[in-house]
Amino acid sequence: MKRFLAVAVLMLSVFALAVTFLGTMAVTSTDAYAAPCRCPLVYSPVLCPNGKTYSNLCLAKCNHQTNCTPLPVF
């Protein structure tokens, strides 16, 4: 029983570390004329006037896009 609890605690610790690490990751977009842009890993797609779809509004703004329209997520 003690071994089972030790394994369970270890697995929960690894899971908590993985969630923490993934939550702090960010997508970085670089532009030759600007500092790197950091955006969260959130999927909320937007369609911009340049015809491209970006995974979220932050990435669209990093690519100098305005007037983007949110797309439905199914």
C-alpha positions in Angstrom: 0.0 0.0 0.0 2.8 2.4 0.8 4.5 1.7 -2.5 1.2 2.4 -4.3 0.8 5.7 -2.5 4.4 6.7 -3.3 3.9 5.9 -7.0 0.6 7.9 -7.1 2.3 10.9 -5.4 5.2 10.7 -7.9 2.8 10.5 -10.9 0.8 13.5 -9.6 4.0 15.5 -9.1 5.1 14.8 -12.7 1.7 15.7 -14.0 1.7 19.0 -12.0 5.1 19.9 -13.4 4.0 19.1 -17.0 0.9 21.2 -16.6 2.9 24.1 -15.1 5.5 23.9 -17.9 3.0 23.8 -20.7 1.0 26.6 -19.2 4.1 28.9 -19.3 5.1 28.1 -22.9 4.4 30.7 -25.4 4.6 31.0 -29.2 7.2 33.5 -30.2 6.9 35.5 -33.4 9.8 37.5 -34.6 9.9 40.4 -37.0 13.0 41.9 -38.6 12.1 45.3 -37.3 10.7 44.5 -33.8 11.4 42.6 -30.6 10.1 39.1 -30.3 6.4 38.9 -29.6 5.2 36.4 -26.9 1.7 34.9 -27.2 -0.1 32.3 -25.1 -0.8 28.8 -26.5 -4.6 29.5 -26.8 -6.5 28.3 -29.8 -9.0 30.9 -30.7 -8.7 31.3 -34.4 -9.1 34.6 -36.3 -9.3 35.4 -40.0 -7.4 38.5 -41.0 -7.8 40.7 -44.1 -4.6 39.3 -45.5 -6.5 36.0 -46.0 -4.5 34.2 -43.3 -5.9 32.4 -40.3 -3.9 32.9 -37.0 -4.4 30.6 -34.0 -5.2 33.7 -31.8 -5.5 37.4 -31.9 -2.2 37.9 -30.2 -0.3 36.2 -33.0 -2.3 38.2 -35.6 -1.3 41.4 -33.9 2.4 40.2 -33.8 2.1 40.0 -37.5 0.8 43.5 -37.8 -2.8 42.4 -38.7 -5.8 44.5 -37.6 -9.6 44.1 -38.2 -9.4 40.3 -37.8 -12.6 38.3 -37.4 -13.0 35.5 -34.8 -13.8 32.1 -36.3 -16.1 29.6 -34.7 -14.5 26.6 -32.9 -16.4 23.4 -33.1 
